[in-house]
Amino acid sequence: MIVATDDPRIAECVTAFGGIIHMTRSDHLSGTDRCAEVVANYHPGTWTWALNIQGDEPFLTPNAIDQLIEVLKASPAPDIATLARPVVHTAQLFNPNVVKVVRAENGRALYFSRHPVPFFRDRDQEDWLSGFPYLQHIGLYGFRAEVLRQLTELPPSSLELAESLEQLRWLENGYSIAVALTDYESIGIDTPEDLAFAQQIMDR
């Protein structure tokens, strides 16, 4: 496990508990770019896969990480792997900070959106969940090392810019994203309210 950051405060904290730190550039636009810098510079040429575990998912479980690794090792191997779980509350479904994903029958991602997809025609919104198995995307990624390098060379795409979701850039450029279902309940930190809630959990 390597903590990649450009913030000396984070580096100091990680060093204090004996973790491995890699200081990166400060101009990265995403965690993917930061992860790619580590793969390129930390024992280069030795990586087969890289997992990007982002700091806004502080309660991620070892089981979820193990599951992601198994998806990457499957045959045929995907370019990218990630996780999703069923949406259970209507408030989650219509929360733009909760990213939704639609999968094909083979488990590959078809689309990611901040809006519920599909649109459920002729049904009231409070009844959408009872009519379709909507999935919440978990912000955890696994990459084949060579694919990770390629992704950082792609320019931002139109769908990515519209939704502010970098994984749409990957789909637009033909990369396969395997989406495995998990029972891990994501508690992402996207707002000050989320942070306060997470602190309450930590205090308990």
PLY file of the C-alpha trace (Angstrom):
ply
format ascii 1.0
element vertex 204
property float x
property float y
property float z
element edge 203
property int vertex1
property int vertex2
end_header
0.00 0.00 0.00
1.41 3.37 -1.08
-0.12 6.70 -0.15
0.23 9.16 -3.04
-0.15 12.83 -2.18
1.17 16.30 -2.85
0.29 17.51 0.66
3.14 17.48 3.22
0.60 17.27 6.06
-0.68 13.95 4.73
2.89 12.78 4.16
3.80 13.60 7.74
0.78 11.70 9.07
1.51 8.60 6.97
5.20 8.62 7.89
4.26 8.82 11.57
2.46 5.48 11.47
5.14 3.83 9.32
3.34 3.95 5.96
4.93 4.28 2.53
4.54 7.72 0.98
5.09 8.90 -2.58
5.03 12.65 -3.15
3.45 13.52 -6.49
3.02 16.63 -8.57
0.41 19.12 -7.42
-1.23 19.67 -10.82
-3.02 16.33 -11.18
-6.70 16.64 -12.07
-7.71 13.21 -10.75
-6.68 10.37 -8.52
-6.11 8.29 -11.63
-3.39 10.67 -12.81
-1.79 10.61 -9.37
-1.90 6.80 -9.32
-0.30 6.66 -12.77
2.59 8.84 -11.61
3.34 6.37 -8.82
3.27 3.41 -11.24
5.62 5.26 -13.61
8.15 6.23 -10.94
7.97 3.75 -8.05
9.88 0.63 -9.15
8.90 1.24 -12.80
8.34 -1.76 -15.00
7.39 -4.06 -12.11
3.66 -3.38 -12.02
1.04 -5.75 -13.46
-2.00 -4.07 -11.91
-2.60 -0.98 -9.83
-5.48 -0.34 -7.44
-6.63 3.21 -6.84
-8.17 3.47 -3.36
-9.25 7.05 -2.91
-9.20 8.99 0.32
-12.90 9.80 0.15
-13.73 6.13 0.85
-12.29 5.79 4.39
-14.37 2.75 5.39
-13.40 0.50 2.49
-13.16 -3.14 3.59
-10.41 -5.67 2.81
-13.06 -7.93 1.27
-13.96 -5.25 -1.27
-10.30 -4.86 -2.23
-9.88 -8.64 -2.57
-12.98 -8.78 -4.77
-11.60 -6.09 -7.06
-8.34 -8.04 -7.46
-10.27 -11.18 -8.42
-12.14 -9.22 -11.10
-8.83 -8.00 -12.57
-7.48 -11.56 -12.65
-10.53 -12.97 -14.43
-10.41 -14.25 -18.00
-10.85 -12.49 -20.31
-9.17 -9.77 -18.29
-10.83 -6.34 -18.34
-8.87 -3.16 -18.87
-10.34 -1.66 -15.70
-12.33 -3.07 -12.78
-14.62 -1.43 -10.26
-17.48 -2.25 -7.89
-21.15 -1.39 -7.47
-23.96 -2.17 -5.06
-27.75 -1.87 -5.26
-29.27 1.53 -4.60
-31.59 1.07 -1.62
-33.03 4.54 -1.01
-34.79 6.92 -3.39
-32.78 9.79 -1.91
-29.60 8.05 -3.06
-31.02 7.49 -6.51
-31.61 11.19 -7.11
-28.50 12.46 -5.29
-26.01 13.69 -7.93
-23.12 12.89 -5.59
-24.12 9.22 -5.74
-22.90 7.99 -9.12
-25.02 5.34 -10.80
-23.77 2.68 -13.22
-25.55 0.53 -15.81
-24.07 -2.89 -16.64
-24.34 -5.15 -19.66
-25.26 -8.82 -19.24
-21.54 -9.71 -19.19
-20.90 -7.35 -16.27
-19.18 -4.65 -18.34
-20.12 -1.03 -17.74
-22.41 0.59 -20.30
-22.66 4.03 -18.70
-22.05 6.00 -15.52
-24.21 8.97 -14.54
-25.07 11.30 -11.72
-28.69 10.99 -12.86
-30.71 7.78 -12.55
-30.25 5.66 -15.67
-32.48 4.39 -17.15
-35.24 6.97 -17.02
-38.31 5.04 -15.91
-41.12 6.15 -18.17
-44.74 6.14 -16.91
-43.81 5.59 -13.27
-43.61 8.08 -10.39
-40.05 8.70 -9.23
-40.71 7.33 -5.73
-41.55 4.00 -7.40
-38.50 3.73 -9.66
-36.52 1.53 -7.26
-39.27 -1.07 -7.17
-39.21 -1.36 -10.96
-35.49 -1.52 -11.82
-32.28 -2.70 -10.04
-30.38 0.59 -10.01
-26.71 0.34 -9.02
-24.54 2.74 -7.05
-20.94 2.96 -8.25
-18.23 2.49 -5.61
-15.27 4.83 -6.19
-12.60 2.13 -6.27
-10.65 1.16 -9.40
-8.24 -1.50 -10.51
-6.21 -1.04 -13.70
-3.90 -3.08 -15.86
-0.67 -1.10 -15.55
-0.27 -0.45 -19.28
-3.89 0.65 -19.56
-3.41 3.10 -16.69
-0.57 4.75 -18.59
-2.71 5.02 -21.71
-5.64 6.57 -19.86
-3.56 9.52 -18.70
-2.76 10.38 -22.31
-6.43 10.71 -23.34
-7.89 14.22 -23.62
-11.08 14.98 -21.66
-14.17 13.78 -23.50
-17.53 15.44 -24.07
-19.42 13.03 -21.79
-16.79 13.38 -19.08
-17.05 17.16 -19.15
-20.85 17.05 -19.05
-21.09 14.72 -16.03
-17.68 15.41 -14.44
-16.95 11.67 -14.42
-13.59 10.59 -15.81
-14.69 6.98 -16.33
-16.89 8.19 -19.20
-13.71 9.22 -21.02
-12.49 5.64 -20.77
-15.75 4.23 -22.11
-15.83 6.73 -24.97
-12.37 5.56 -25.99
-13.32 1.88 -26.05
-11.82 0.60 -22.79
-13.67 -2.19 -20.99
-14.71 -1.64 -17.37
-15.80 -4.73 -15.43
-18.30 -3.92 -12.67
-18.62 -6.51 -9.89
-21.46 -6.44 -7.40
-20.50 -6.07 -3.74
-22.26 -5.87 -0.40
-19.82 -3.18 0.77
-21.84 -0.14 1.79
-20.01 2.92 0.52
-19.83 5.98 2.76
-18.14 8.44 0.43
-17.01 11.84 1.66
-18.25 14.41 -0.86
-19.63 17.22 1.33
-19.00 18.76 4.80
-22.11 16.92 5.97
-20.62 13.61 4.81
-17.45 14.38 6.74
-19.41 15.11 9.91
-21.31 11.83 9.53
-18.08 9.90 9.00
-16.61 11.48 12.11
-19.65 10.31 14.10
-19.03 6.76 12.88
-15.35 6.95 13.83
-16.24 8.28 17.29
-18.53 5.28 17.85
0 1
1 2
2 3
3 4
4 5
5 6
6 7
7 8
8 9
9 10
10 11
11 12
12 13
13 14
14 15
15 16
16 17
17 18
18 19
19 20
20 21
21 22
22 23
23 24
24 25
25 26
26 27
27 28
28 29
29 30
30 31
31 32
32 33
33 34
34 35
35 36
36 37
37 38
38 39
39 40
40 41
41 42
42 43
43 44
44 45
45 46
46 47
47 48
48 49
49 50
50 51
51 52
52 53
53 54
54 55
55 56
56 57
57 58
58 59
59 60
60 61
61 62
62 63
63 64
64 65
65 66
66 67
67 68
68 69
69 70
70 71
71 72
72 73
73 74
74 75
75 76
76 77
77 78
78 79
79 80
80 81
81 82
82 83
83 84
84 85
85 86
86 87
87 88
88 89
89 90
90 91
91 92
92 93
93 94
94 95
95 96
96 97
97 98
98 99
99 100
100 101
101 102
102 103
103 104
104 105
105 106
106 107
107 108
108 109
109 110
110 111
111 112
112 113
113 114
114 115
115 116
116 117
117 118
118 119
119 120
120 121
121 122
122 123
123 124
124 125
125 126
126 127
127 128
128 129
129 130
130 131
131 132
132 133
133 134
134 135
135 136
136 137
137 138
138 139
139 140
140 141
141 142
142 143
143 144
144 145
145 146
146 147
147 148
148 149
149 150
150 151
151 152
152 153
153 154
154 155
155 156
156 157
157 158
158 159
159 160
160 161
161 162
162 163
163 164
164 165
165 166
166 167
167 168
168 169
169 170
170 171
171 172
172 173
173 174
174 175
175 176
176 177
177 178
178 179
179 180
180 181
181 182
182 183
183 184
184 185
185 186
186 187
187 188
188 189
189 190
190 191
191 192
192 193
193 194
194 195
195 196
196 197
197 198
198 199
199 200
200 201
201 202
202 203
